[in-house]
């Protein structure tokens, strides 16, 4: 009754279209702890989050893992063989099943704290839990990682262990499952480090840097475009006001400082204020040019109102 739901995409096509999550799990599946206590902790994570157990009328047990990822399935049975010398998934003798349950507990329960007393074992447990019931989104589209837990107690255990590694996670109820999730890029980087996926971590960091640089460039371009738009709009208003005064009032009725800046703006419609002030005689600072143009606008508006 061991379940290997690994049908679907062919190996060739899968290699070309492998998701970021599949890459993470492939890397984690290849990470086999050397110490038996860590192997037990990882096996506990796998069986408690993706284990499939059954017992026939003769008392024989079957054991398996519910996963669509062949690497996860193989990792589970590698750990079974390493820790309990279990090489078959069917017709497991009751005594062997008893040893398995005594070693890692029953899948419907939370994992014993005895198995998780060391930080290395906690890392291994999280790795097994993630392989069995975890996922991470493509970082090019957004940051999201989660563990899908059958019970609130299991979710709380995962969250508490993550908190021990200074990774803040939250829990939501999704249908009948309790989901432990992370939404921050920095938290997911820390998670990959704890799980033991350095290659995927570097891929994520590179993507984060690219996105940050790209976003920074976009913000700068948008800011510059906004400034250019404001300058163009302000210049158009200034020219409209000056042309109105020239055609309907006459520059000779303006004070000399305003007449000079009006003539300079007409001759240099796109010149920045600072440069416009420098060509005046005597030169005027940027602020002075701005205030003179503002005054011209006020005079033009007042004449417009009188003409209505």
KAJO-V274300 format. One record per helix or strand of 2 or more residues. SS is the DSSP state (H for helix, E for strand). FROM is the first residue (numbers start at 0). TO is the last residue. If there is no record, write none. Layout:
SS,FROM,TO + SS,FROM,TO
//
This chain:
H,10,16 + H,19,28 + H,35,49 + E,50,54 + E,60,64 + H,69,83 + H,93,103 + H,118,132 + E,133,135 + E,144,148 + H,151,163 + E,169,173 + E,176,181 + H,184,194 + H,197,247 + H,250,252 + H,255,266 + H,272,277 + H,285,306
//
